[in-house]
């Protein structure tokens, strides 16, 4: 697994209620919260999350194409170390991670490839960050990114890779929009340094529901 493929996977794989105050007869919005305090609050709220299932729509906007590439599928996550990313449209693709091993299957090859995370540190980092985005471990992301609050209602955050961070090689910014109850992510927009960008929208999200064992079968979960 090359460093670029690991970072591209990271590309695949945040507004609070707005309040206003009246000053001299004008409505003045409350100041936006400080990012670190906000992320700490979100992480505390997400501590009870054990499983997550969501359908996703991925739009890849490339400068060389007039229309975006659209992928549709489902993701599963179960703490501490299970993760599955399944694409069903337009072609079948599945990646399942159990512990230290990632299993990949694609409709065109009909083969399962295995990847050791410990032997591929860049891929391991990409998987870790993807889990952090989805599980609510937001403060750990600050090692590689600076954070700012773009707005409220719903909560919307922007993350910029630090100059010395590995994601800086490909990523210009990551913008996250939460559902209004702030329990989980609704959209992730990733802008690449070369100008292409990706929008991931998550729908029908379920938290802490039991996940069927078939979700961790790399070949069966795309059926």
KABELHU-V401121 format. One record per backbone hydrogen bond with DSSP energy under -1.0 kcal/mol. CO is the residue of the C=O (numbers start at 1). NH is the residue of the N-H. If there is no record, write none. Layout:
CO_NH + CO_NH
This chain:
2_6 + 3_7 + 4_8 + 5_9 + 6_10 + 7_11 + 8_12 + 9_13 + 15_155 + 19_30 + 21_28 + 23_26 + 26_23 + 28_21 + 34_38 + 35_39 + 36_40 + 37_41 + 38_42 + 39_43 + 40_44 + 41_45 + 42_46 + 46_49 + 50_79 + 51_208 + 52_77 + 53_206 + 54_75 + 55_203 + 56_73 + 57_201 + 58_71 + 59_199 + 60_69 + 61_197 + 62_65 + 69_60 + 71_58 + 72_88 + 72_89 + 73_56 + 74_86 + 75_54 + 76_84 + 77_52 + 78_82 + 81_99 + 82_78 + 83_97 + 84_76 + 85_95 + 86_74 + 87_93 + 89_72 + 92_107 + 93_87 + 94_105 + 95_85 + 96_103 + 97_83 + 98_101 + 100_117 + 101_98 + 102_115 + 103_96 + 104_113 + 105_94 + 106_110 + 113_104 + 115_102 + 117_120 + 120_124 + 121_125 + 122_126 + 123_127 + 124_128 + 125_129 + 126_130 + 127_131 + 128_132 + 129_133 + 130_134 + 131_135 + 132_136 + 132_137 + 136_138 + 139_142 + 140_143 + 141_144 + 141_145 + 144_162 + 146_160 + 148_158 + 151_156 + 155_178 + 156_150 + 156_151 + 157_176 + 158_148 + 159_174 + 160_146 + 162_165 + 165_168 + 166_169 + 167_170 + 167_171 + 170_193 + 173_191 + 174_159 + 175_189 + 176_157 + 177_186 + 177_187 + 179_182 + 184_179 + 186_202 + 187_177 + 188_200 + 189_175 + 190_198 + 191_172 + 191_173 + 192_195 + 196_192 + 197_61 + 198_190 + 199_59 + 200_188 + 201_57 + 203_55 + 206_53 + 212_215 + 213_216 + 214_217 + 217_221 + 220_223
